[in-house]
Amino acid sequence: MPRLPAGTNAGRLSRVLSRVLSRVLSRTCALTLACCLAGAGLAACGGNTTTLDGATPASGASDASPASGATPANPASGASPAAPASDSGGGAVDPLKTTVDGIVQPFATAQELPSIIVAVSRGGTRHYFTYGQDVSAPISADTLVEIGSITKTFTTALFAEALSDGTMTRSATTQAYFPEAALSRCAAEVNLIEMADFRSGLASDPISVSFSDPTPSDIDHWPVSKFVAWFAGYKSKVPPNESCGLPATYHYSNASVGLLGLAIARGYGQEWDALVAERITTALGMSDTVPFVSDAQRPRFATGHSDKGAAVPHWPRFAWFAAGTLKSTPADMLRYGEAALGHLSVDGRPVPAALRDAFAVAQTPLYRPIGDSFHQAMAWVTQPVDTSAPDGALLAYKDGGTNGFNSVIITDSSHDTAVFVVTNQVNTGIQRIGLEVARALAASSN
């Protein structure tokens, strides 16, 4: 702002400008109004709302850059730059922040969560809101977290691509993909779509998964060969003249999507990790979405917590890794959400048409489980945006949980909105909060 002119009207002009500035400048600038009147720029008056240690404050932050903008270059260290934390509205009420605060702040306080972040993309503009008790280590846009079963949606996107390019077919059975195993009759009859939509009849996990288990179940101790051998005996005692009951009724299964990932890898003749990188994460610029955290990324990898608030080890890699091995960041998950919404580009990178089509196929409802209010797609679940209009527009979502993290990704194509919520504490019921945020945002834009 230019300096005030000298003369008898200077005082009156100063008072007028002060009243205007009080409406448009941020609260941080209010304490230094004198410096602004004297000619200092907004930056000198504290326009960026960040804590002294650089963490995004609990009041929330917005990234005003649209998704079509250029992606900043990664630092030489390999760490991704944090999303800019900016004041949302220069002191004016931010309806988006108010909506999210009203839902998430009471939830975070009641559960005494270490940290929780709500990442929102609306029309390609991204916003991040952080809450929680651990102000020294809040989850920010570029913090790595375990996304658990959201990994399944990466696997079903690959499966949908394989269906489209003819590498696989919906009705193909598993026998062709596991020739080394002597599959039981019922195991051989399970088809690929039944693995993708939880109608294979398989148990949730092949064995008990617990850090306290005296027999470790991570891939170093319980390899893929044992996993396939376990599947080979599926319903092995069913008499030859009796039906295997396929497709089975809905039963959520990590094992089924883990086996699907192995089948996809064998169908393409590439490792699952490589397929995810080649066809999804590299294409979308998701450099922080990885099966293994690098040394350069490790300082940004959040610590998970039990439901009692105790720090826990990071989740190991299981033989059914295609169902839950990935780590990501809120910023990357919004890139993923925008691609799943059907955006033509993400951060200036064209989204491959095959991937856009794959997301559309994977999110298409296939059936409604008996007694449930949702429809099941390929790993994704769908529900109405407006619960009073069951035949209206749909939300597609998938939640994830590990021993120390709880997360959910939601897409609402009718409002061009993606929501990702994650906390570094287990068993929080975060799916409900994510859906509540998505529905509130939809209602506010109608």
Rosetta blueprint (number, residue, H / E / L):
1 M L
2 P L
3 R L
4 L L
5 P L
6 A L
7 G L
8 T L
9 N L
10 A H
11 G H
12 R H
13 L H
14 S H
15 R H
16 V H
17 L H
18 S H
19 R H
20 V H
21 L H
22 S H
23 R H
24 V H
25 L L
26 S L
27 R H
28 T H
29 C H
30 A H
31 L L
32 T L
33 L H
34 A H
35 C H
36 C H
37 L H
38 A L
39 G L
40 A L
41 G L
42 L H
43 A H
44 A H
45 C H
46 G L
47 G L
48 N L
49 T L
50 T L
51 T L
52 L L
53 D L
54 G L
55 A L
56 T L
57 P L
58 A L
59 S L
60 G L
61 A E
62 S E
63 D E
64 A E
65 S E
66 P E
67 A L
68 S L
69 G L
70 A L
71 T L
72 P L
73 A L
74 N L
75 P L
76 A L
77 S L
78 G L
79 A L
80 S L
81 P L
82 A L
83 A L
84 P L
85 A L
86 S E
87 D L
88 S L
89 G L
90 G L
91 G L
92 A L
93 V L
94 D L
95 P H
96 L H
97 K H
98 T H
99 T H
100 V H
101 D H
102 G H
103 I H
104 V H
105 Q H
106 P H
107 F H
108 A H
109 T H
110 A H
111 Q H
112 E L
113 L L
114 P L
115 S L
116 I E
117 I E
118 V E
119 A E
120 V E
121 S E
122 R E
123 G L
124 G L
125 T E
126 R E
127 H E
128 Y E
129 F E
130 T E
131 Y E
132 G L
133 Q L
134 D L
135 V L
136 S L
137 A L
138 P L
139 I L
140 S L
141 A L
142 D L
143 T L
144 L E
145 V E
146 E E
147 I L
148 G H
149 S H
150 I H
151 T H
152 K H
153 T H
154 F H
155 T H
156 T H
157 A H
158 L H
159 F H
160 A H
161 E H
162 A H
163 L H
164 S H
165 D H
166 G L
167 T L
168 M L
169 T L
170 R L
171 S L
172 A L
173 T E
174 T H
175 Q H
176 A H
177 Y H
178 F L
179 P L
180 E L
181 A L
182 A L
183 L L
184 S L
185 R H
186 C H
187 A H
188 A H
189 E H
190 V L
191 N E
192 L H
193 I H
194 E H
195 M H
196 A H
197 D L
198 F L
199 R L
200 S L
201 G L
202 L L
203 A L
204 S L
205 D L
206 P L
207 I L
208 S L
209 V L
210 S L
211 F L
212 S L
213 D L
214 P L
215 T L
216 P L
217 S L
218 D E
219 I L
220 D L
221 H L
222 W L
223 P L
224 V H
225 S H
226 K H
227 F H
228 V H
229 A H
230 W H
231 F H
232 A H
233 G L
234 Y L
235 K L
236 S L
237 K L
238 V L
239 P L
240 P L
241 N L
242 E L
243 S L
244 C L
245 G L
246 L L
247 P L
248 A L
249 T L
250 Y L
251 H L
252 Y L
253 S L
254 N H
255 A H
256 S H
257 V H
258 G H
259 L H
260 L H
261 G H
262 L H
263 A H
264 I H
265 A H
266 R H
267 G H
268 Y H
269 G L
270 Q L
271 E L
272 W H
273 D H
274 A H
275 L H
276 V H
277 A H
278 E H
279 R H
280 I H
281 T H
282 T H
283 A H
284 L H
285 G L
286 M L
287 S L
288 D L
289 T L
290 V E
291 P L
292 F L
293 V L
294 S L
295 D L
296 A L
297 Q L
298 R H
299 P H
300 R H
301 F E
302 A L
303 T L
304 G E
305 H E
306 S L
307 D L
308 K L
309 G L
310 A L
311 A E
312 V E
313 P L
314 H L
315 W L
316 P L
317 R L
318 F E
319 A L
320 W L
321 F H
322 A H
323 A H
324 G L
325 T L
326 L L
327 K E
328 S E
329 T L
330 P H
331 A H
332 D H
333 M H
334 L H
335 R H
336 Y H
337 G H
338 E H
339 A H
340 A H
341 L L
342 G L
343 H L
344 L L
345 S E
346 V E
347 D L
348 G L
349 R E
350 P E
351 V L
352 P L
353 A H
354 A H
355 L H
356 R H
357 D H
358 A H
359 F H
360 A H
361 V H
362 A H
363 Q L
364 T L
365 P L
366 L L
367 Y E
368 R L
369 P L
370 I L
371 G L
372 D L
373 S L
374 F L
375 H E
376 Q E
377 A L
378 M L
379 A L
380 W L
381 V E
382 T E
383 Q E
384 P E
385 V L
386 D L
387 T L
388 S L
389 A L
390 P L
391 D L
392 G L
393 A L
394 L E
395 L E
396 A E
397 Y E
398 K E
399 D E
400 G E
401 G E
402 T L
403 N L
404 G L
405 F L
406 N E
407 S E
408 V E
409 I E
410 I E
411 T E
412 D E
413 S H
414 S H
415 H H
416 D L
417 T E
418 A E
419 V E
420 F E
421 V E
422 V E
423 T E
424 N L
425 Q L
426 V L
427 N L
428 T L
429 G L
430 I H
431 Q H
432 R H
433 I H
434 G H
435 L H
436 E H
437 V H
438 A H
439 R H
440 A H
441 L H
442 A H
443 A H
444 S H
445 S H
446 N L
